[in-house]
Amino acid sequence: MKLYIIIALAVVSVALAVVLFQTRQNDTARFTADATSLTDCSNRLDAAQAQIASRDNSIYSLSNNLAECSAASVTLSNQLADAQSSLAAKSDQITALNQQLAASGTANQALTRNLTDLTNQLTTLQGRLASTEASLNQTNQLLVQAYHDYSLLENRFLLDVAERTIVERKFNNLIEVKAQVKNLKQFPAQQITHESIYAGLGVEVRADGSVHAISQQ
């Protein structure tokens, strides 16, 4: 047990010795730094005293300059008063100009809005004009086609009327009827159907027997 106590005391003693050594080293370093700092402060004090002496001379010179500046200041003060009077007059002119500028700005904004409205209206009218022009072109094409179809139908109608008149005249003529009967006896026709009856007449026969005209191109 005593051995453990002795060992513990030895360890504590060594630790204390290390701490004391480290503390002494720190104190020595701090003392050296303080001495260096004190020397530096002394040098700075000497430099500051030299600067103070130099500044005393400068202050004397500045005092003379201040007297000269005071005289110049009186002159400048008088010039400043004149300038302020002139500035006040010009300030009134600037105020009037600002008012005119504000009125011009308001009028310019109104003109800009009107120009924008007119531009939008013009764009709308141009769109409508383009649509109307396209519609007119389409209508014109339809009219041209309708006129063409009408001309074809008119020609076909005239031909049909002429052919019908010729047929009616033939069947109203006894000689022509006898000649047709004789021709049919010599050259009997094939089986007659609805399609053969309406062939070439520009009509179509549906399955239910109804007939409708075929448009002519």
Residue frames as a rotation matrix with the C-alpha (Angstrom) as fourth column:
MET 1
0.576 0.818 0.000 0.00
0.818 -0.576 0.000 0.00
0.000 0.000 -1.000 0.00
LYS 2
0.438 -0.508 -0.742 2.84
0.138 -0.777 0.614 2.37
-0.888 -0.371 -0.271 0.85
LEU 3
-0.578 -0.682 0.447 4.39
0.523 0.111 0.845 1.56
-0.626 0.723 0.292 -2.51
TYR 4
-0.014 0.671 0.742 1.27
0.975 -0.156 0.159 2.79
0.223 0.725 -0.651 -4.31
ILE 5
0.823 0.319 -0.470 1.26
0.468 -0.850 0.243 5.99
-0.322 -0.420 -0.849 -2.27
ILE 6
-0.018 -0.927 -0.375 4.92
0.173 -0.373 0.912 6.58
-0.985 -0.048 0.167 -3.05
ILE 7
-0.589 -0.173 0.789 4.31
0.772 0.167 0.613 6.02
-0.238 0.971 0.035 -6.77
ALA 8
0.422 0.841 0.339 1.33
0.884 -0.465 0.053 8.39
0.203 0.277 -0.939 -6.70
LEU 9
0.697 -0.221 -0.682 3.35
0.235 -0.828 0.509 11.05
-0.677 -0.515 -0.525 -4.93
ALA 10
-0.405 -0.908 0.102 6.16
0.356 -0.055 0.933 10.63
-0.842 0.414 0.345 -7.46
VAL 11
-0.310 0.365 0.878 3.74
0.944 0.012 0.328 11.04
0.109 0.931 -0.348 -10.37
VAL 12
0.761 0.637 -0.123 2.20
0.649 -0.748 0.137 14.12
-0.005 -0.184 -0.983 -8.77
SER 13
0.337 -0.717 -0.610 5.66
0.200 -0.578 0.791 15.58
-0.920 -0.388 -0.052 -8.14
VAL 14
-0.611 -0.577 0.542 6.68
0.618 0.081 0.782 15.04
-0.495 0.813 0.307 -11.75
ALA 15
0.099 0.751 0.653 3.46
0.951 -0.265 0.161 16.65
0.294 0.605 -0.740 -12.96
LEU 16
0.832 0.185 -0.523 3.98
0.412 -0.839 0.357 19.66
-0.373 -0.512 -0.774 -10.70
ALA 17
-0.118 -0.960 -0.253 7.55
0.288 -0.277 0.917 19.99
-0.950 0.036 0.310 -11.92
VAL 18
-0.532 -0.027 0.847 6.38
0.845 0.059 0.532 19.95
-0.064 0.998 -0.008 -15.55
VAL 19
0.535 0.814 0.224 3.69
0.809 -0.571 0.141 22.54
0.243 0.106 -0.964 -14.82
LEU 20
0.639 -0.349 -0.686 6.17
0.268 -0.735 0.623 24.80
-0.721 -0.582 -0.376 -13.01
PHE 21
-0.463 -0.863 0.203 8.64
0.468 -0.043 0.883 24.50
-0.753 0.504 0.423 -15.86
GLN 22
-0.277 0.452 0.848 6.00
0.932 -0.090 0.352 25.31
0.235 0.887 -0.397 -18.43
THR 23
0.766 0.592 -0.250 4.76
0.642 -0.728 0.241 28.26
-0.039 -0.345 -0.938 -16.35
ARG 24
0.234 -0.772 -0.591 8.28
0.247 -0.541 0.804 29.62
-0.940 -0.334 0.064 -16.04
GLN 25
-0.634 -0.455 0.626 8.83
0.684 0.048 0.728 29.31
-0.361 0.889 0.281 -19.77
ASN 26
0.179 0.807 0.563 5.54
0.915 -0.347 0.207 31.16
0.362 0.478 -0.800 -20.44
ASP 27
0.789 0.092 -0.607 6.47
0.426 -0.795 0.433 33.92
-0.442 -0.600 -0.666 -18.00
THR 28
-0.233 -0.955 -0.186 9.89
0.361 -0.263 0.895 34.30
-0.903 0.141 0.406 -19.62
ALA 29
-0.554 0.074 0.829 8.31
0.831 -0.017 0.557 34.55
0.055 0.997 -0.052 -23.10
ARG 30
0.557 0.822 0.122 5.72
0.793 -0.569 0.217 37.03
0.248 -0.024 -0.968 -21.84
PHE 31
0.506 -0.442 -0.741 8.43
0.356 -0.676 0.646 39.15
-0.786 -0.590 -0.184 -20.18
THR 32
-0.586 -0.766 0.266 10.42
0.526 -0.110 0.843 39.20
-0.617 0.634 0.467 -23.41
ALA 33
-0.226 0.593 0.773 7.32
0.902 -0.173 0.396 40.23
0.368 0.786 -0.496 -25.41
ASP 34
0.756 0.527 -0.389 6.48
0.646 -0.699 0.308 42.97
-0.109 -0.484 -0.868 -22.89
ALA 35
0.059 -0.826 -0.560 9.99
0.347 -0.509 0.788 44.33
-0.936 -0.240 0.257 -23.08
THR 36
-0.709 -0.291 0.642 9.86
0.681 -0.049 0.731 44.38
-0.181 0.955 0.233 -26.86
SER 37
0.202 0.889 0.411 6.45
0.889 -0.343 0.305 46.09
0.412 0.304 -0.859 -26.78
LEU 38
0.657 -0.002 -0.754 7.74
0.518 -0.725 0.453 48.71
-0.548 -0.688 -0.475 -24.30
THR 39
-0.433 -0.889 -0.150 10.68
0.409 -0.342 0.846 49.48
-0.803 0.305 0.511 -26.55
ASP 40
-0.543 0.311 0.780 8.38
0.808 -0.061 0.586 49.83
0.230 0.948 -0.218 -29.53
CYS 41
0.581 0.804 -0.128 6.08
0.800 -0.536 0.269 52.19
0.148 -0.258 -0.955 -27.56
SER 42
0.265 -0.572 -0.777 9.08
0.413 -0.660 0.627 54.31
-0.871 -0.487 0.061 -26.57
ASN 43
-0.759 -0.559 0.335 10.12
0.511 -0.192 0.838 54.62
-0.403 0.807 0.432 -30.19
ARG 44
-0.140 0.804 0.578 6.57
0.883 -0.162 0.440 55.55
0.448 0.572 -0.687 -31.19
LEU 45
0.633 0.356 -0.688 6.49
0.694 -0.654 0.300 58.20
-0.343 -0.667 -0.661 -28.44
ASP 46
-0.311 -0.825 -0.472 9.67
0.339 -0.560 0.756 59.80
-0.888 0.075 0.453 -29.79
ALA 47
-0.785 0.042 0.619 8.19
0.615 -0.070 0.785 59.78
0.076 0.997 0.029 -33.30
ALA 48
0.268 0.962 0.058 4.93
0.918 -0.273 0.288 61.29
0.293 -0.024 -0.956 -32.02
GLN 49
0.377 -0.200 -0.904 6.79
0.515 -0.766 0.384 64.09
-0.769 -0.611 -0.186 -30.24
ALA 50
-0.735 -0.678 -0.033 8.67
0.320 -0.389 0.864 64.89
-0.599 0.624 0.502 -33.45
GLN 51
-0.486 0.638 0.597 5.37
0.775 -0.001 0.632 64.95
0.404 0.770 -0.494 -35.36
ILE 52
0.490 0.677 -0.549 3.82
0.856 -0.494 0.156 67.28
-0.166 -0.546 -0.821 -32.71
ALA 53
-0.136 -0.633 -0.762 6.70
0.321 -0.756 0.570 69.73
-0.937 -0.167 0.306 -33.15
SER 54
-0.909 -0.199 0.366 6.24
0.394 -0.125 0.910 69.61
-0.135 0.972 0.192 -36.91
ARG 55
-0.114 0.962 0.247 2.50
0.910 0.002 0.416 70.13
0.400 0.272 -0.875 -36.55
ASP 56
0.241 0.133 -0.961 3.04
0.681 -0.729 0.069 73.17
-0.692 -0.671 -0.266 -34.31
ASN 57
-0.712 -0.564 -0.418 4.84
0.065 -0.646 0.761 74.81
-0.699 0.515 0.497 -37.20
SER 58
-0.785 0.481 0.391 2.09
0.534 0.206 0.820 73.74
0.314 0.852 -0.418 -39.55
ILE 59
0.160 0.885 -0.438 -0.58
0.983 -0.182 -0.009 75.21
-0.087 -0.429 -0.899 -37.23
TYR 60
-0.144 -0.281 -0.949 1.18
0.293 -0.928 0.230 78.57
-0.945 -0.245 0.216 -37.25
SER 61
-0.970 -0.235 -0.059 1.25
0.000 -0.246 0.969 78.49
-0.242 0.940 0.239 -41.03
LEU 62
-0.497 0.856 0.146 -2.39
0.785 0.371 0.496 77.44
0.370 0.361 -0.856 -41.13
SER 63
0.051 0.484 -0.874 -3.31
0.779 -0.567 -0.269 80.36
-0.626 -0.666 -0.406 -38.84
ASN 64
-0.600 -0.329 -0.729 -1.91
-0.157 -0.845 0.511 82.78
-0.784 0.421 0.456 -41.39
ASN 65
-0.963 0.261 0.062 -3.74
0.139 0.290 0.947 80.96
0.229 0.921 -0.315 -44.14
LEU 66
-0.279 0.909 -0.310 -6.94
0.958 0.239 -0.161 81.11
-0.072 -0.341 -0.937 -42.08
ALA 67
-0.187 0.164 -0.968 -6.80
0.226 -0.952 -0.205 84.90
-0.956 -0.258 0.141 -41.98
GLU 68
-0.861 -0.163 -0.482 -6.46
-0.409 -0.342 0.846 84.95
-0.302 0.926 0.228 -45.74
CYS 69
-0.801 0.598 -0.025 -9.32
0.498 0.689 0.527 82.45
0.333 0.410 -0.849 -46.07
SER 70
-0.241 0.731 -0.638 -11.54
0.751 -0.277 -0.600 84.61
-0.615 -0.624 -0.482 -43.86
ALA 71
-0.419 0.034 -0.907 -11.13
-0.348 -0.929 0.126 87.52
-0.839 0.368 0.401 -46.22
ALA 72
-0.934 0.069 -0.350 -11.81
-0.313 0.308 0.898 85.28
0.170 0.949 -0.266 -49.19
SER 73
-0.678 0.715 -0.170 -14.83
0.734 0.643 -0.221 83.88
-0.049 -0.275 -0.960 -47.33
VAL 74
-0.241 0.589 -0.771 -16.38
0.176 -0.755 -0.631 87.33
-0.955 -0.288 0.078 -47.07
THR 75
-0.605 -0.044 -0.795 -15.99
-0.706 -0.432 0.561 87.75
-0.368 0.901 0.231 -50.81
LEU 76
-0.933 0.237 -0.270 -17.46
0.056 0.839 0.541 84.32
0.355 0.489 -0.797 -51.46
SER 77
-0.551 0.765 -0.335 -20.34
0.643 0.133 -0.754 85.07
-0.532 -0.631 -0.565 -49.08
ASN 78
-0.253 0.432 -0.866 -21.26
-0.405 -0.860 -0.311 88.12
-0.879 0.272 0.392 -51.14
GLN 79
-0.725 -0.062 -0.686 -21.00
-0.680 0.225 0.698 86.08
0.111 0.972 -0.205 -54.34
LEU 80
-0.906 0.402 -0.133 -23.12
0.418 0.899 -0.130 83.37
0.068 -0.173 -0.983 -52.74
ALA 81
-0.354 0.805 -0.476 -25.86
0.225 -0.421 -0.879 85.88
-0.908 -0.419 -0.032 -51.88
ASP 82
-0.302 0.195 -0.933 -25.90
-0.825 -0.544 0.153 87.06
-0.478 0.816 0.325 -55.51
ALA 83
-0.878 -0.081 -0.472 -25.96
-0.349 0.783 0.515 83.45
0.328 0.617 -0.716 -56.71
GLN 84
-0.768 0.636 -0.081 -28.85
0.516 0.539 -0.666 82.59
-0.380 -0.553 -0.742 -54.36
SER 85
-0.180 0.708 -0.683 -30.88
-0.295 -0.701 -0.649 85.52
-0.939 0.085 0.335 -55.70
SER 86
-0.410 -0.034 -0.912 -30.21
-0.912 -0.011 0.410 84.40
-0.024 0.999 -0.027 -59.26
LEU 87
-0.980 0.016 -0.197 -30.99
0.009 0.999 0.037 80.79
0.197 0.034 -0.980 -58.28
ALA 88
-0.530 0.841 -0.114 -34.33
0.237 0.018 -0.971 81.83
-0.815 -0.541 -0.209 -56.78
ALA 89
-0.036 0.499 -0.866 -35.31
-0.766 -0.570 -0.297 83.51
-0.642 0.652 0.403 -60.04
LYS 90
-0.567 -0.245 -0.787 -34.22
-0.754 0.539 0.375 80.51
0.332 0.806 -0.490 -62.07
SER 91
-0.957 0.251 0.149 -36.03
0.128 0.819 -0.559 78.20
-0.262 -0.516 -0.816 -59.65
ASP 92
-0.117 0.954 -0.276 -39.32
-0.259 -0.297 -0.919 79.94
-0.959 -0.036 0.282 -60.50
GLN 93
-0.026 0.043 -0.999 -38.55
-0.993 -0.114 0.021 79.49
-0.113 0.993 0.045 -64.19
ILE 94
-0.882 -0.353 -0.312 -37.75
-0.384 0.922 0.044 75.79
0.272 0.159 -0.949 -63.64
THR 95
-0.670 0.706 0.228 -41.04
0.086 0.379 -0.921 75.35
-0.737 -0.598 -0.315 -61.74
ALA 96
0.173 0.745 -0.644 -42.97
-0.655 -0.401 -0.640 76.85
-0.735 0.533 0.419 -64.66
LEU 97
-0.281 -0.363 -0.888 -41.08
-0.927 0.344 0.153 74.66
0.250 0.866 -0.433 -67.11
ASN 98
-0.988 -0.071 0.136 -41.78
-0.116 0.925 -0.363 71.56
-0.100 -0.374 -0.922 -64.98
GLN 99
-0.240 0.970 0.043 -45.48
-0.133 0.011 -0.991 72.39
-0.962 -0.243 0.127 -65.01
GLN 100
0.254 0.284 -0.924 -45.42
-0.920 -0.224 -0.322 72.76
-0.298 0.932 0.205 -68.79
LEU 101
-0.656 -0.581 -0.481 -43.48
-0.691 0.719 0.074 69.50
0.303 0.380 -0.874 -69.05
ALA 102
-0.819 0.419 0.392 -46.03
0.008 0.692 -0.722 67.70
-0.574 -0.588 -0.570 -66.86
ALA 103
0.189 0.923 -0.334 -48.88
-0.435 -0.226 -0.872 69.04
-0.880 0.310 0.359 -69.02
SER 104
0.031 -0.255 -0.967 -47.02
-0.996 0.075 -0.052 67.94
0.085 0.964 -0.251 -72.16
GLY 105
-0.917 -0.397 0.049 -46.43
-0.399 0.904 -0.156 64.50
0.018 -0.162 -0.987 -70.62
THR 106
-0.395 0.857 0.330 -50.15
-0.036 0.345 -0.938 64.12
-0.918 -0.382 -0.105 -69.89
ALA 107
0.427 0.542 -0.724 -51.04
-0.718 -0.284 -0.636 65.16
-0.550 0.791 0.268 -73.42
ASN 108
-0.361 -0.654 -0.665 -48.39
-0.906 0.414 0.085 62.80
0.220 0.633 -0.742 -74.80
GLN 109
-0.891 0.088 0.445 -49.84
-0.133 0.887 -0.443 59.90
-0.433 -0.454 -0.779 -72.79
ALA 110
0.111 0.993 -0.028 -53.32
-0.209 -0.004 -0.978 60.68
-0.972 0.114 0.207 -74.14
LEU 111
0.326 -0.051 -0.944 -51.94
-0.935 -0.165 -0.314 60.77
-0.140 0.985 -0.102 -77.69
THR 112
-0.748 -0.650 -0.131 -50.11
-0.659 0.752 0.030 57.48
0.079 0.109 -0.991 -77.09
ARG 113
-0.570 0.621 0.538 -53.32
0.016 0.663 -0.748 55.84
-0.821 -0.418 -0.388 -75.87
ASN 114
0.446 0.758 -0.476 -55.22
-0.476 -0.249 -0.843 57.18
-0.758 0.603 0.250 -78.87
LEU 115
-0.060 -0.562 -0.825 -52.47
-0.993 0.115 -0.006 55.93
0.098 0.819 -0.565 -81.20
THR 116
-0.908 -0.256 0.331 -52.60
-0.329 0.926 -0.184 52.49
-0.260 -0.276 -0.925 -79.55
ASP 117
-0.112 0.955 0.273 -56.39
-0.024 0.272 -0.962 52.38
-0.993 -0.114 -0.008 -79.92
LEU 118
0.498 0.279 -0.821 -56.15
-0.757 -0.324 -0.568 53.43
-0.424 0.904 0.050 -83.57
THR 119
-0.498 -0.759 -0.419 -53.44
-0.861 0.488 0.139 50.82
0.099 0.430 -0.897 -84.19
ASN 120
-0.783 0.275 0.558 -55.61
-0.033 0.878 -0.478 48.11
-0.622 -0.392 -0.678 -82.63
GLN 121
0.290 0.944 -0.159 -58.61
-0.199 -0.103 -0.975 49.25
-0.936 0.315 0.158 -84.68
LEU 122
0.214 -0.297 -0.931 -56.48
-0.969 -0.188 -0.163 49.27
-0.127 0.936 -0.328 -87.83
THR 123
-0.834 -0.548 0.070 -55.25
-0.543 0.836 0.075 45.75
-0.100 0.024 -0.995 -87.08
THR 124
-0.402 0.779 0.481 -58.84
0.109 0.562 -0.820 44.59
-0.909 -0.277 -0.311 -86.54
LEU 125
0.503 0.609 -0.613 -59.97
-0.492 -0.381 -0.783 46.26
-0.710 0.696 0.108 -89.77
GLN 126
-0.230 -0.676 -0.700 -57.08
-0.973 0.167 0.159 44.71
0.010 0.718 -0.696 -91.68
GLY 127
-0.893 -0.059 0.446 -58.05
-0.156 0.970 -0.185 41.29
-0.422 -0.235 -0.876 -90.34
ARG 128
0.054 0.989 0.140 -61.67
0.092 0.135 -0.987 41.85
-0.994 0.066 -0.084 -91.30
LEU 129
0.374 0.036 -0.927 -60.60
-0.818 -0.458 -0.347 43.15
-0.437 0.888 -0.142 -94.72
ALA 130
-0.678 -0.680 -0.280 -58.44
-0.735 0.614 0.288 40.07
-0.023 0.401 -0.916 -95.31
SER 131
-0.693 0.493 0.526 -61.32
0.171 0.821 -0.545 37.81
-0.700 -0.287 -0.654 -94.21
THR 132
0.351 0.865 -0.358 -63.78
-0.172 -0.316 -0.933 39.71
-0.920 0.389 0.038 -96.43
GLU 133
0.026 -0.425 -0.905 -61.36
-0.977 -0.203 0.068 39.56
-0.213 0.882 -0.420 -99.37
ALA 134
-0.920 -0.363 0.148 -60.94
-0.341 0.928 0.152 35.80
-0.192 0.089 -0.977 -98.90
SER 135
-0.309 0.893 0.327 -64.72
0.270 0.412 -0.870 35.40
-0.912 -0.181 -0.369 -98.67
LEU 136
0.427 0.446 -0.787 -65.19
-0.556 -0.556 -0.617 37.51
-0.713 0.701 0.011 -101.82
ASN 137
-0.452 -0.666 -0.594 -62.59
-0.889 0.280 0.362 35.45
-0.075 0.692 -0.718 -103.67
GLN 138
-0.893 0.169 0.416 -64.34
0.085 0.973 -0.212 32.26
-0.441 -0.154 -0.884 -102.63
THR 139
0.089 0.990 -0.108 -67.73
0.120 -0.118 -0.986 33.71
-0.989 0.075 -0.129 -103.59
ASN 140
0.175 -0.097 -0.980 -66.32
-0.869 -0.483 -0.108 34.83
-0.463 0.870 -0.169 -106.93
GLN 141
-0.840 -0.517 -0.162 -64.99
-0.537 0.753 0.380 31.34
-0.075 0.407 -0.911 -107.59
LEU 142
-0.595 0.700 0.393 -68.38
0.361 0.671 -0.648 29.88
-0.718 -0.244 -0.652 -106.69
LEU 143
0.317 0.731 -0.605 -70.10
-0.262 -0.545 -0.796 32.38
-0.912 0.410 0.019 -108.98
VAL 144
-0.259 -0.497 -0.829 -67.73
-0.945 -0.047 0.323 31.55
-0.200 0.867 -0.457 -111.83
GLN 145
-0.980 -0.103 0.168 -68.36
-0.089 0.992 0.088 27.85
-0.176 0.072 -0.982 -111.30
ALA 146
-0.243 0.966 0.084 -72.12
0.314 0.160 -0.936 28.44
-0.918 -0.201 -0.342 -111.02
TYR 147
0.248 0.294 -0.923 -72.08
-0.688 -0.617 -0.382 30.49
-0.682 0.730 0.050 -114.23
HIS 148
-0.666 -0.561 -0.493 -70.14
-0.746 0.492 0.449 27.72
-0.009 0.666 -0.746 -115.95
ASP 149
-0.862 0.399 0.314 -72.59
0.282 0.890 -0.357 25.09
-0.422 -0.219 -0.880 -114.66
TYR 150
0.043 0.930 -0.366 -75.51
-0.016 -0.366 -0.931 27.29
-0.999 0.046 -0.001 -115.66
SER 151
-0.080 -0.144 -0.986 -74.12
-0.933 -0.339 0.125 27.64
-0.352 0.930 -0.107 -119.19
LEU 152
-0.943 -0.295 -0.152 -73.73
-0.329 0.895 0.301 23.85
0.047 0.334 -0.941 -119.45
LEU 153
-0.587 0.791 0.173 -77.22
0.420 0.480 -0.770 23.28
-0.692 -0.379 -0.614 -118.11
GLU 154
0.121 0.632 -0.765 -78.63
-0.427 -0.663 -0.615 25.89
-0.896 0.401 0.190 -120.46
ASN 155
-0.432 -0.354 -0.829 -76.94
-0.901 0.139 0.410 24.25
-0.030 0.925 -0.379 -123.44
ARG 156
-0.994 0.078 0.076 -78.11
0.073 0.995 -0.069 20.83
-0.081 -0.063 -0.995 -122.33
PHE 157
-0.290 0.949 -0.122 -81.65
0.192 -0.067 -0.979 22.16
-0.937 -0.308 -0.163 -121.84
LEU 158
0.062 0.280 -0.958 -81.70
-0.803 -0.556 -0.215 23.66
-0.593 0.783 0.190 -125.34
LEU 159
-0.745 -0.396 -0.536 -80.41
-0.642 0.644 0.416 20.40
0.181 0.654 -0.734 -126.81
ASP 160
-0.865 0.466 0.186 -82.98
0.302 0.780 -0.549 18.37
-0.401 -0.418 -0.815 -124.87
VAL 161
-0.021 0.891 -0.454 -85.79
-0.160 -0.452 -0.878 20.68
-0.987 0.054 0.152 -126.01
ALA 162
-0.139 -0.091 -0.986 -84.59
-0.965 -0.209 0.156 20.46
-0.220 0.974 -0.059 -129.62
GLU 163
-0.942 -0.242 -0.234 -84.30
-0.291 0.934 0.205 16.66
0.169 0.261 -0.950 -129.47
ARG 164
-0.616 0.779 0.117 -87.72
0.325 0.386 -0.864 16.36
-0.718 -0.494 -0.491 -127.83
THR 165
0.080 0.642 -0.763 -89.25
-0.557 -0.606 -0.568 18.61
-0.827 0.471 0.309 -130.48
ILE 166
-0.479 -0.332 -0.813 -87.67
-0.873 0.280 0.400 16.53
0.094 0.901 -0.424 -133.22
VAL 167
-0.993 0.110 0.050 -88.97
0.098 0.975 -0.200 13.30
-0.070 -0.194 -0.979 -131.63
GLU 168
-0.302 0.942 -0.148 -92.44
0.116 -0.118 -0.986 14.75
-0.946 -0.315 -0.073 -131.19
ARG 169
0.021 0.276 -0.961 -92.48
-0.859 -0.487 -0.158 15.87
-0.511 0.829 0.227 -134.82
LYS 170
-0.797 -0.355 -0.488 -91.40
-0.564 0.727 0.392 12.42
0.216 0.588 -0.780 -135.96
PHE 171
-0.867 0.496 0.050 -94.17
0.417 0.776 -0.473 10.69
-0.273 -0.389 -0.880 -134.00
ASN 172
-0.072 0.854 -0.516 -96.66
-0.112 -0.521 -0.846 13.22
-0.991 -0.003 0.134 -135.29
ASN 173
-0.162 -0.081 -0.983 -95.67
-0.972 -0.156 0.173 12.29
-0.167 0.984 -0.053 -138.86
LEU 174
0.709 0.556 0.434 -97.37
-0.490 0.831 -0.265 9.11
-0.508 -0.025 0.861 -140.07
ILE 175
0.771 -0.469 -0.432 -94.63
-0.266 0.380 -0.886 8.38
0.579 0.798 0.168 -142.61
GLU 176
-0.225 -0.908 0.354 -91.94
-0.749 -0.071 -0.659 8.56
0.623 -0.413 -0.664 -139.96
VAL 177
0.021 0.309 0.951 -93.95
-0.885 0.448 -0.126 6.32
-0.465 -0.839 0.283 -137.59
LYS 178
0.937 0.349 -0.018 -94.44
-0.306 0.797 -0.521 3.68
-0.167 0.494 0.853 -140.33
ALA 179
0.422 -0.861 -0.285 -90.73
-0.370 0.123 -0.921 3.82
0.828 0.494 -0.266 -141.14
GLN 180
-0.337 -0.534 0.775 -89.88
-0.916 -0.003 -0.401 3.33
0.216 -0.845 -0.489 -137.45
VAL 181
0.440 0.578 0.687 -92.29
-0.675 0.717 -0.171 0.37
-0.592 -0.389 0.706 -137.18
LYS 182
0.933 -0.131 -0.335 -90.75
-0.199 0.586 -0.785 -1.19
0.299 0.800 0.521 -140.29
ASN 183
0.034 -0.994 0.100 -87.27
-0.612 -0.100 -0.785 -0.65
0.790 -0.035 -0.612 -138.87
LEU 184
-0.205 -0.070 0.976 -88.22
-0.949 0.258 -0.181 -2.31
-0.239 -0.964 -0.119 -135.59
LYS 185
0.812 0.522 0.263 -89.63
-0.430 0.838 -0.336 -5.31
-0.395 0.160 0.905 -137.43
GLN 186
0.747 -0.586 -0.314 -86.44
-0.098 0.370 -0.924 -5.75
0.657 0.721 0.219 -139.42
PHE 187
-0.388 -0.918 -0.083 -84.08
0.103 0.047 -0.994 -4.95
0.916 -0.394 0.077 -136.56
PRO 188
0.686 0.707 -0.174 -85.84
0.234 0.012 0.972 -5.77
0.689 -0.708 -0.157 -133.33
ALA 189
0.114 -0.622 0.775 -84.27
-0.726 -0.584 -0.362 -4.15
0.678 -0.521 -0.518 -130.26
GLN 190
-0.623 -0.392 -0.677 -82.73
0.178 0.772 -0.610 -6.18
0.762 -0.501 -0.411 -127.46
GLN 191
0.093 0.681 -0.726 -84.44
0.919 0.223 0.326 -6.58
0.384 -0.698 -0.605 -124.13
ILE 192
-0.026 -0.012 1.000 -85.41
0.000 -1.000 -0.012 -3.13
1.000 0.000 0.026 -122.91
THR 193
-0.066 -0.052 -0.996 -84.48
0.976 0.205 -0.075 -2.22
0.208 -0.977 0.037 -119.32
HIS 194
0.859 0.362 -0.362 -84.77
0.465 -0.848 0.255 0.93
-0.215 -0.388 -0.896 -117.27
GLU 195
0.096 -0.913 -0.397 -81.07
0.229 -0.368 0.901 1.53
-0.969 -0.177 0.174 -117.70
SER 196
-0.606 -0.329 0.725 -81.27
0.742 0.095 0.664 1.22
-0.287 0.940 0.186 -121.50
ILE 197
0.396 0.825 0.402 -84.27
0.892 -0.450 0.044 3.55
0.217 0.342 -0.914 -121.62
TYR 198
0.961 0.028 -0.276 -82.51
0.145 -0.898 0.416 6.30
-0.236 -0.439 -0.867 -119.63
ALA 199
0.146 -0.977 0.154 -79.04
0.818 0.207 0.537 5.72
-0.556 0.048 0.829 -121.09
GLY 200
-0.582 -0.538 0.609 -77.46
0.796 -0.529 0.294 8.94
0.164 0.656 0.737 -122.34
LEU 201
0.304 0.793 0.528 -80.22
0.565 -0.596 0.570 11.14
0.767 0.125 -0.629 -120.89
GLY 202
-0.525 -0.583 0.620 -78.15
-0.156 -0.650 -0.744 12.42
0.837 -0.487 0.250 -117.98
VAL 203
0.322 0.656 0.682 -80.30
-0.885 -0.048 0.463 10.66
0.336 -0.753 0.566 -115.37
GLU 204
-0.806 -0.571 -0.156 -79.71
-0.437 0.752 -0.494 7.78
0.400 -0.330 -0.855 -112.96
VAL 205
0.301 0.908 -0.292 -82.18
-0.462 0.406 0.789 5.03
0.835 -0.102 0.541 -112.03
ARG 206
-0.383 -0.389 0.838 -82.05
-0.923 0.125 -0.363 3.95
0.036 -0.913 -0.407 -108.39
ALA 207
-0.990 -0.052 -0.134 -82.74
-0.046 0.998 -0.051 0.42
0.136 -0.045 -0.990 -107.16
ASP 208
-0.512 0.857 -0.056 -86.26
0.308 0.122 -0.944 1.40
-0.802 -0.500 -0.326 -106.10
GLY 209
-0.077 0.485 0.871 -87.03
0.991 0.132 0.015 2.57
-0.108 0.864 -0.491 -109.65
SER 210
0.755 0.327 -0.569 -86.85
0.339 -0.937 -0.087 6.29
-0.561 -0.127 -0.818 -108.88
VAL 211
0.254 -0.610 0.750 -84.97
0.911 -0.111 -0.398 8.56
0.326 0.784 0.528 -111.28
HIS 212
0.689 -0.088 -0.719 -82.85
0.286 -0.879 0.382 11.64
-0.666 -0.469 -0.581 -110.51
ALA 213
0.942 -0.313 0.121 -80.83
-0.019 -0.411 -0.911 13.93
0.335 0.856 -0.393 -112.73
ILE 214
0.345 -0.915 -0.211 -77.04
0.901 0.259 0.347 13.75
-0.263 -0.310 0.914 -112.84
SER 215
0.699 -0.129 -0.704 -75.31
-0.061 -0.991 0.122 17.12
-0.713 -0.042 -0.700 -112.55
GLN 216
0.777 -0.402 0.484 -73.34
0.590 0.197 -0.783 17.98
0.220 0.894 0.390 -115.68
GLN 217
0.307 -0.765 -0.567 -69.75
0.440 -0.415 0.797 19.23
-0.844 -0.493 0.209 -115.37
